[in-house]
Amino acid sequence: MSISPIRSEAVRKYFTETPIKPEQPDNSGNQNQMITGGVLLFVALFLFLSGNSLLVFLGVAAGFFGFRSLSRGYSEYSEKKRSYEQADARYQDDYAKAEPKPSDEQMDRWMSSDIENIIEESLKRLGLEHDDYRANPFLLGGPADLQETQLAVGRDGKIRYSHLNILIVFLTEHNIASYQCTHNLIYGQTLDDNTQEFPYKEITNLQIKTINKKISIVNGRREFANGVQQFALYTTGANVIEVVYSFSQSADLNGELIKVGSEDTIAVIRKKLEEYKKKYER
C-alpha cells in the first residue's frame, strides 16, 4: 500500500513541535543613545566653531561622549537587529516544517484505516477466513519501543504516537494465534511483523506488569514514562508475546492516551484460558 506524500508530510508535522515566534527586540534605549550621541556631536561642533579655548575643550569632551554614545547605541541596535533576523529566519523555516497540522480526527481516521489493513494482513498470514467463526480479532497496542517513536498531545488533549506496536489475537477452540507488528503511522508502513500459534495447554502465564521506560516526546527529548502497562503471555519453551498498551504519564506530557484496541482483550484471553483449563485439564 502506498501513502501519498501529502499524508506522510501531514503526519510528520503533527509530531513536530510548533516553534514560538521570536519577540521583536526593544530598541528604544539604543535609539535614545544614538539621539543623545547625535545631539552631543552637534553641540561639540558648535563649541568648536566658537573659537573660545574653554568652549573648545568642552566641545572635545562633548564630541568624545557623543561619539561613544552614538557608536554604542548603533552597535547594540545592529546586533539586536541581526540576531532577531536570524531567529526569525529559523522560526519561519521551523514553522513551515510544523504547520499546518492535520486535525486530531484526521489522524484517528488514518490510524483506523491502517489498523484495518493490518487486520486483513493478519488474517492472510494466519490462514484465517472472514467466514470462519473463530476469526474474531482481539486488538491491543500502544507506542512502539523505538528510538524514533514520538508522542504528541492533540488539540483534544489526547496523546497520539508516530510508531505503533500492535498485537492481534485470534482465539480458536484449542489454540491461540497472534500477529504482532511495528507500524509507522507516518508512511503507513509495517516495519516488522511475526506470527505465533500455541495450544492453550502450552501457555504457562498471562501477566500484566507495570514498568518505567523511555519514550520520545514531540520535542525530541527522551523521558521516563511512569506506569507503563505491559501485557505479556508466556508459553513453554521460553516463548513470550509482549505489548505495551498504556502508561500513566511522562515528565513532560499529560493527557489521555489514544489506545489501540481495548483492554477488554486481556479479559477475553484470560477468560478463554480459564474456560479451556476447566474443560480439558481436569
C-alpha positions, 0 to 999 in steps of 0.5 A: 500500500502506498501513502501519498506524500501529502499524508506522510508530510501531514503526519510528520508535522503533527509530531513536530513541535510548533516553534514560538515566534521570536519577540521583536527586540526593544530598541528604544534605549539604543535609539535614545543613545544614538539621539543623545550621541547625535545631539552631543556631536552637534553641540561639540561642533558648535563649541568648536566653531566658537573659537573660545579655548574653554568652549573648545575643550568642552566641545572635545569632551562633548564630541568624545561622549557623543561619539561613544554614545552614538557608536554604542547605541548603533552597535547594540541596535545592529546586533539586536537587529541581526540576531532577531533576523536570524531567529526569525529566519529559523522560526519561519523555516521551523514553522513551515516544517510544523504547520499546518497540522492535520486535525486530531480526527484526521489522524484517528481516521488514518490510524483506523484505516491502517489498523484495518489493513493490518487486520486483513494482513493478519488474517492472510498470514494466519490462514484465517477466513472472514467466514470462519467463526473463530476469526474474531480479532482481539486488538491491543497496542500502544507506542512502539519501543523505538528510538524514533517513536514520538508522542504528541498531545492533540488539540483534544488533549489526547496523546497520539504516537508516530510508531505503533506496536500492535498485537492481534489475537485470534482465539480458536477452540484449542489454540491461540494465534497472534500477529504482532507488528511495528507500524509507522503511522507516518508512511503507513508502513509495517516495519516488522511483523511475526506470527505465533500459534500455541495450544492453550495447554502450552501457555504457562502465564498471562501477566500484566506488569507495570514498568518505567521506560523511555519514550520520545516526546514531540520535542525530541527529548527522551523521558521516563514514562511512569506506569507503563502497562505491559501485557505479556503471555508466556508459553513453554519453551521460553516463548513470550508475546509482549505489548505495551498498551498504556502508561500513566504519564511522562515528565513532560506530557499529560493527557489521555492516551489514544489506545489501540484496541481495548483492554477488554482483550486481556479479559477475553484471553484470560477468560478463554484460558480459564474456560479451556483449563476447566474443560480439558485439564481436569 
